[in-house]
């Protein structure tokens, strides 16, 4: 028998087998399996699955299973009875791969899904599900899951709501598509939607179906989202997709205005300028951590902030190790950000390294430059009480009180060095300026500070080897003690008290 004849016979046999399979499948009503599907989902999740419309099968070499009005119950403590619902779900399944135990979805379409994600007071998410274990039932050996592949996924008009206490956020996915050419090929993703009314679009490339089922290496993730002037990108891999462990993603987040990003997250901030940041999000085991943080915020005429460091456990901010550097020509320009008036002093340079402590945060390697004054030291921000309390110890070769009490000169604002602050008619010879110093913004913080300096300049008076202690309580700044040597004569002034502000 010729080879061509053999091929023809084999082809005819394959066609006959396919026709027989189609006829067999068409002979049963798929809607009879509704109850079985509902039972299996409830056993796996502990939640009730409802298929309100008929469960239909449209036959071809790529059969289509259609379910309408599908919903999944919410957690018992949820604010709504339903966690997820969809108007229509279509699954186009390849027929021949089913013979080998492989579910190959050529096309999956989810129309108008509505998803509610929420947390309760204990921090539990309604997406956390658990299988039902009937009392007295013998453990069943888990059947191996069939191999699962898909080529195209399309989600249309999805609504996603997130609720966490008083916080409520809403996102709309107008269109999301995922496509691949083969089980070993990467998956291309595109998405268009809006968050809190702000439109965004995104694209990316994910690992293949084989990468997902046989994770011999981290599942590749590369995504980029754009919303106006905000850009968020992720590039890396996830070693265990099922448990979401072994996460290692390089992230970048940048934009022309930080207040726009804050508004999406539910915070109302005044305009603070452009920002950029890069960091790695990792989850080796259970704890999420952020490392290799490198960020910058602000603009020259307002102030600039740079940040570097890492957080070992994001959930409770333990293992915090961050370095902050801040510069501004005039502190009063940040009054809108602070929410109350700030004194018109500057230029200012401030840097410190912030690390975690049992009672709060420790500020080490602290350096403050204000006019001709340069101070170094360390402090502890105690968060163990109802009101935060700052305890610090500082030293300086020179402290000129004019730097703290006068408006910066024009030359200082444009970066001129060696310029003295403008007096603006304030009487000389006083430790405190004639005009009140605004300290309303400090009412939420108490402080105890000890400061020592080789030279203390107060107007035209100069004192040597000065030591003084300051106390801040409910916005009232008090000079508790001052000891200094002035004009080669010893001067001890104990329990000297004065106030700054109204």
JOBEL-V463793 format. One record per residue. N is the residue number from 1. BURIAL is I if it has 9 or more other C-alpha atoms within 8 Angstrom, else O. Layout:
BEGIN
N,BURIAL
N,BURIAL
END
This chain:
BEGIN
1,O
2,O
3,O
4,O
5,O
6,I
7,O
8,O
9,O
10,O
11,O
12,O
13,O
14,O
15,O
16,O
17,O
18,O
19,O
20,O
21,O
22,I
23,O
24,O
25,O
26,O
27,O
28,O
29,O
30,I
31,O
32,O
33,O
34,I
35,O
36,O
37,O
38,I
39,O
40,O
41,I
42,I
43,I
44,I
45,I
46,I
47,I
48,I
49,I
50,I
51,I
52,O
53,O
54,O
55,I
56,I
57,I
58,O
59,I
60,O
61,O
62,I
63,I
64,I
65,I
66,I
67,I
68,I
69,I
70,I
71,I
72,I
73,I
74,I
75,I
76,O
77,O
78,I
79,O
80,O
81,I
82,I
83,I
84,I
85,I
86,I
87,I
88,I
89,I
90,I
91,I
92,I
93,I
94,I
95,I
96,O
97,I
98,I
99,O
100,O
101,O
102,I
103,I
104,I
105,I
106,I
107,I
108,I
109,I
110,I
111,I
112,I
113,I
114,I
115,I
116,I
117,I
118,I
119,I
120,I
121,O
122,O
123,O
124,O
125,I
126,I
127,O
128,O
129,O
130,O
131,I
132,I
133,O
134,O
135,O
136,O
137,O
138,O
139,O
140,O
141,O
142,O
143,O
144,O
145,O
146,O
147,O
148,I
149,I
150,I
151,I
152,I
153,I
154,I
155,I
156,I
157,I
158,I
159,I
160,I
161,I
162,I
163,I
164,I
165,O
166,O
167,O
168,I
169,I
170,I
171,I
172,I
173,I
174,I
175,I
176,I
177,I
178,I
179,I
180,I
181,O
182,O
183,I
184,O
185,I
186,I
187,I
188,I
189,I
190,I
191,I
192,I
193,I
194,I
195,I
196,O
197,O
198,O
199,I
200,I
201,I
202,I
203,I
204,I
205,I
206,I
207,I
208,I
209,I
210,I
211,I
212,I
213,O
214,O
215,I
216,O
217,O
218,I
219,I
220,I
221,I
222,I
223,I
224,I
225,I
226,I
227,I
228,O
229,O
230,I
231,I
232,I
233,I
234,I
235,I
236,I
237,I
238,I
239,I
240,I
241,I
242,O
243,O
244,I
245,I
246,I
247,I
248,I
249,I
250,I
251,I
252,I
253,I
254,I
255,I
256,I
257,I
258,I
259,I
260,O
261,I
262,I
263,I
264,I
265,O
266,O
267,O
268,O
269,I
270,O
271,O
272,I
273,I
274,I
275,I
276,I
277,I
278,I
279,I
280,I
281,I
282,I
283,I
284,I
285,O
286,O
287,I
288,I
289,I
290,I
291,I
292,I
293,I
294,I
295,I
296,I
297,I
298,I
299,I
300,O
301,O
302,I
303,I
304,I
305,I
306,I
307,I
308,I
309,I
310,I
311,I
312,I
313,I
314,I
315,O
316,O
317,I
318,I
319,I
320,I
321,I
322,I
323,I
324,I
325,I
326,I
327,I
328,I
329,I
330,I
331,I
332,I
333,I
334,I
335,I
336,I
337,I
338,I
339,O
340,O
341,I
342,I
343,I
344,I
345,I
346,I
347,I
348,I
349,I
350,I
351,I
352,I
353,I
354,I
355,I
356,I
357,O
358,O
359,O
360,I
361,I
362,I
363,I
364,I
365,I
366,I
367,I
368,I
369,I
370,I
371,I
372,I
373,I
374,I
375,I
376,I
377,I
378,I
379,I
380,I
381,I
382,I
383,I
384,O
385,O
386,O
387,O
388,I
389,I
390,I
391,I
392,I
393,I
394,I
395,I
396,I
397,I
398,I
399,I
400,I
401,I
402,I
403,I
404,O
405,I
406,I
407,I
408,I
409,I
410,O
411,I
412,I
413,I
414,O
415,O
416,O
417,O
418,O
419,I
420,I
421,I
422,O
423,O
424,O
425,O
426,O
427,O
428,O
429,O
430,O
431,O
432,O
433,I
434,O
435,O
436,O
437,I
438,I
439,I
440,O
441,I
442,I
443,I
444,I
445,I
446,I
447,I
448,I
449,I
450,I
451,I
452,I
453,I
454,I
455,I
456,I
457,I
458,I
459,I
460,O
461,O
462,I
463,I
464,I
465,I
466,I
467,I
468,I
469,I
470,I
471,I
472,I
473,I
474,I
475,I
476,I
477,I
478,I
479,I
480,I
481,I
482,I
483,I
484,I
485,I
486,I
487,O
488,O
489,O
490,O
491,O
492,O
493,O
494,O
495,O
496,I
497,O
498,O
499,O
500,I
501,I
502,O
END
